[in-house]
Amino acid sequence: MKSDVIVIGGGVMGSSVAYHLKSDPAFTGTVTIIERDPTYARASSALSASSIRQQFSTPLNIHLSRYGIGFLRRAGELLGVELGLREPGYLFLASPAGEPVLRANHAIQKGEDCAVELLDPAALVGRFPWISTEGVTLASHGTANEGWFDGPALMQGFRRKARDLGAAYVADEVVGVSDRVVTLRKGGQLEAKAIVLAAGPWSGEVAACAGIVLPVEPRRRSVFVFDVREPPGITPLTIDPSGTWFRPEGRFYIGGTTPAAGNDPPGAPLEVQHQEWDEIVWPTLAARVPAFEAAKVVNAWAGYYEYNTFDQNGIVGRHPEIESLIFATGFSGHGIQQSPAVGRAVAELIVHGSYRTLDLSPFGYERISAGRPIRELNVV
C-alpha cells in the first residue's frame, strides 16, 4: 500500500498536520494517519489541561502560540467546532530567587510585543484581592491572548475535518520505520514520500524503530478537579513559585503541580497521584488563596506530557539523514496550543519544500545531535 504522506499519530498534532496538508490547494496527494488507539483513551490530546499562553522564554514559542490563539478564535469557521475559548490570561508568581528569571522573560515577551505586565505585591493584591503575596516579590500577568479551551474538541475538529477532506485514518501500531516505509503490527507495510512522526509521548519509542535516538518520553502529570464553597472571583491561570498551578473550569477549578524531584520517572503508570494533592497541591493553594482552604476534590485524571528531556522544546523538521522522516513532537506540555502552527509549518515543508510563514528550523533535530539546546524556562 502506498500513500504520499504517512502521519504516525492521530492526536491533535498529527491531525493538524493532516488537516493543513489537505487544506493546501497545492497539495493533491494522499494522506494516511496511523493511530494505535482510535478511542484516544490514553492520548495526551484528550487528557490535556488545554491552555494557551504567550508567556514563554523562547521567542519562537511565542510566535507559535500567537498563531494558535488566532486559529482557536476561528475554530468554528475553520473546523466547525466551538471550543469555549476563555481568555483571562496567565499569572506567573515569582519568589525572590525567581524574580530575575521572570524579569528576563518579561523583557523577551515585551520585545515580541506580548500583552504582559509586571505587578509588585501591592499592585498584585489590587488587581486580584483574593491572593496572598506571602513569599512573592513579583508577578507577570498576561492581559490578552492567553486562556484555555476545549482541547479534545480541537483534536476531534482537526480529525473530522481532515477525514472530510480525504485523509484516511488506520487503526494500527507502527513497529518499524525506515526510509519511506513503515511496518505495522497487524502486518503489512506502507510506503510514502514523507513520514511524519507525531506520536506524542511515544515518539521516542517509534524513533527507536528506525535506530534514531529521540529524547522524547512520557512523563505523567495529575490534574485535580476541585470545588470551593465561595469562589474568590475572576482568576487567571495562576502558577505559584513552587510550580503548582490552578485555573477555573466551569463551576469548578482544576490544578496540579510538577512532580517532586525523583518522582517523575518516564512511562510511569497512567494513574492519578493522589498524594500530590494531599502533600503539595492543596497546601500550596490553601496558602496562596485563602478561599481554597476548604477545597474539595471532586474528580481527577492523569495524562502524559511528551517530554523532551534535551531542552523541553518541540522537535520539528526533517531528519538530517533520513530525508523522508519529519518530526513534529517533544513539546513538553504545550503541544496542544501550538498544534495549529506546527501543523501548518509541517504541511508547508512537505508541500513547498520549506517553511513559508514561520521558520521552525531552530527547532530542528540538528540541535540535538550537535548538543545545542534551546531551553524553554517557562515549562508548567
N, C-alpha and C positions, 0 to 999 in steps of 0.2 A: 504494500500500500504506500502511496506517495501523497505528500501534501507540500505546498510551497513553504508553509511555516508550521512548525510544531511548537506549542507552548506547554511546558511541563509545569502544571499547577493551575487550577481553575479558580483560585480565590480572587480577591479584589485586584491584585496586581496582574495576574495572568489574564483575567477577563478584561481588564482595562487595556492591556496590550492588544488583545483580540478585537475589542471594540474600535480602538483607534486605527488598527490596520484596515478593518472592513469599512471604516468611515472615510478613508482616504481615497479620493477619486482616482488617484494614480495607481492604486493597488487593485489588481484584478485577479489575484491568486486565491488559493485555498488556505484556510487556517484550521488546524486541528488542536484542540486543547485536551491534554491528558490529566484527569483528576482522579486520584485513587479513592477519594471519599465524597461521592456525589451528595451525601447528606450534609456535608460540611459540619458535622458534629464536633470535630476537633480543629476546624480551620481557625486560624488566628483572626481572619476577617470577621467571622461570626462571633468571636469572643472578645473583641477589642472594646476598649472604653470609648473609641470613636471620637476623638477630639482633634482640633486643628489649631495651630498657633503660628505666629511669626517670630516668636522669641527663641531664636537659635543663636549659636555662636558661629555657625558656618554660613556665609552669605548664600551659598548655593542651596542650602536647605530653606532659607528664607524665600528664595525665588520659587522653589518647588511648591511650597505651601501657599505662596501668594497666588500662583495659578490655580492651586487646588481650591481655595476659598471661592474664587470666581466660578469655577466649574460647579461646585456644590450649590451655589445660588441659582444656577441654570439647570440643575438636575431634572426638574420637571419638564423643561423644554427638550433637553438632550437625551434623557434616558426614560422619561415618562414615569418618574418616581418622585415622591415627596419625601425629603429627608429630615424634616422637622429641625432644620438648622437653627441653632441659637447662638448668639454672638456676644456674651457678656465678658469675654476676654479671659486672659490668664493672669494670675497674680503670683509672682515668684518672691519669696521672702528670703532675706539673707541675714545670717549671723555676722558678727564682726569678722570671723575668718573667711566667710564667703563674700563679703562686700566687694573686695577688689575684682573678683571674677564677675560679679553682677554688673559693676560699673564698666568693665571691659566689654562685656556682652552688649550692654546698652549702647556703647559707642558704635559698635558694629551695626546694631539694629538701626540706630538713627542714621548712620551712613547709608543704609539701604532704604531710608525713608519709611521705616516702620512707625506705626502709631503707638508709641510706647512712652511711658512717663515714669520717672523715679519719684518715690514717695518716702520721706523720712517718717519716723514713727508718729509724729503729731499729724502729719498730712494723711497717713495711712488710717489712723483712727477717725479722722474727719471724713474720709471717703467711705470707710467700712467700720461703722461703730461697733459691730459685733466681734471684732477681732482683738485678741490680746497681743501686745507687741513685746512681750517678755522675750528677751534674747534676740530681738530683731533690730537691726540698725538701719536697714534699707529695704525697699520693696520695688519691684518693677511690675508695672501694670500695663497690659495691652488694652488700649482703648477702642480698638476696631480690628476687624479681620481675624478674630480668634473666638473659638467657642467649641461646640460639639454638635453631633448629628447622628442619624441612624446609620451606623456602619454596615450592618447586614443588608439594609435596603440598598445601599450604594453597590455592594457586591452583587446582589441579585439584579439590580438595574443594569450593570455592566454585562452580566452574564446573559440576561434575557435579550438585551439589545444586540449583543454580539451574535447570538443564535438567530435572531430575526434577520440579521444582515448576511447570514450564511455560514457562520463559523460552526464547526462540528465539535461537540463535547464527547469524549470517550471515557468511560469509567474503567480505568485500569491503572496499574502502577508501573512506573519506569524502573527497570532493573539493570539497564545497560545504556551507555551513551558513548558514541564515537562520532567522528566527523560525518555529519549529515544523516546519521542513523540512530534511532532509539529502539531498544528492545523492551518488550512489555512482559509483565509477569504471566499473563494469560496466554502468552505465546504470540509469536509473530514479531515482525519488525516494521517500523515506519521510516520512510526516507523523506528528507526535507532539505530545502536550500538553506533554511535558517532554523535553529533550535533555540528557543528562549527558555532559560532556566529561571522560573518564578515559583519555586516550590516552597517558599516561605521558610519556616524553621527547619525543614528537611532538605534545604538546598545543599548543605554541606554533604549530606549522605548521597544525594544524587550526583553531585560533582565527583565524589569519590569513585563512582562507577566508571568515570572517564579518566581516572587516575589524576584528578585535579584536587589540590588542596585548597579548599574554600573555607575561610574561618567563620562560618555561619552555623549556629547550633540553636536548638530550642531551649529557651530559658523561661521557666514557669513564673507567672505573676497571678496573684489572687486579687479579686475585686469583691468588695463587700458592699451590699445594698443595706442602707440603714435608715431608720425613721427617727424623728425627733419630736418632742412634744410641742415646742414653739420654734418654727423656722426662724433663723436670725435675720432674714431679709435677702436682698439681691446679693448673690455671691458669684464671683468668677471661679474658674477652676484654679484652686489655690494649692501651691506647693510649699510646704513647710521647709525650713532649712535642713531638717532631717531627711527629706526626700518623701515623706508621707504627703499624700495629696487627697483632695476631695473636690466634688462638684455636685450641683443639683442633678437629679434625674427624675423628671416628672414631679410627683409629690414627695419623692424620697431623695436620698443622696447616695452617691457611690464614692468609694475611697479605697486606697491601697497604699502600698509602700514598696520600696526597693528592698528585697530580702537582705538580711544581715550578712556580713562577710562570712564566708564559709557555709552559707545556707542557700547557695544559688547554683547547684550543680546542673550541668547540661542534661536535657532529656529526663528530668525528674517526672514522676507520675503526675498526670494532669488532675491533681486533687487539691482542693482548697486547703490552704494552710491556716486553719482557724486560730492557731496560736499567734499568728501575726496580728490579728485583730486584738486579742487579749493583751499581748505583750508590747505591741508597738503602735498600731493604728489608733485604737481607742484612747490610750493615754495621751498620745500626741494631739489628737483632735480635741479632746476634752480640755487640755491646757490651752490650746490655741483659740478655740471657740467655746466660751462658757455654755452656750446653748446646746452644745453637743455632749455635755456631761451625762445626760440621760439618753444618749443614743442607743437604739436597739437594732441589732442586725435582723433583717427580715429575709435576706437571701444572699447568696454568694456564688461566684463561679471562678474558675481558673482558666487561663489561656496561655499560649506560648508567644513570647517575643521571638522573632527571627534575629537573634542577637549576633552582631558582627563583633567578634572578640578582638579584632585588629584595631578598629578605631570608631566603632559604633555609628558609622555612616553607611549609606547604601553602596552597593557594588553594582554598577550599571555599565553595559557596553560589551564589546566583543572580547573573547579570549584572545590573547596575543598569538597563540599558536594554532588553535582550532578555530578558524575564521567563521565557521558556520554557527558556533556556540556564542550566545549572547546572554549576559547576566541581567537580572532585574530582581535583586534580593538583598538581604542584610540590613534592613532599615531600622532595626533595633527599637521598634515600638512606634515609629512614626510613618510606617509604610502606608497605612490606610489613608492618611491625609495627603500623602504625596503620590498616591496611585494615579490620579488623573494626569499629572505632569509627566511621571515616569512612563506611563503607557503611551502617551503622545510621543515622547522622545524616542523610545524604543521602536515605535512604528516608523518614525522618520528615518531612523538609522537603517531599518530594513528596506523601506520603500525607496528612499532617496540617497542612501549610501552615507549619510552624515546627519548630524543634528542640525535642525533648521531654526527652531525658535528658542531653545535653551541648551547651551553646551554643557553636557554632563560628563565630558571627558575627564575632569578632575576626579570623578568617582569611578574611573575605570579600574580594571583588575591589575593593571601595571603597577599601581601604587603599592599593592600588597607584595608582589614579587620583588619590588625594589625597596621595600621596607620604609615607605614614605607615608605614614599615617596622616589623615586629615581628621583630627579629633573633634568630635562634637561634644561640647561641655554641658549642654543642656539636654541631657537624656533623663526623662522622667520615668 
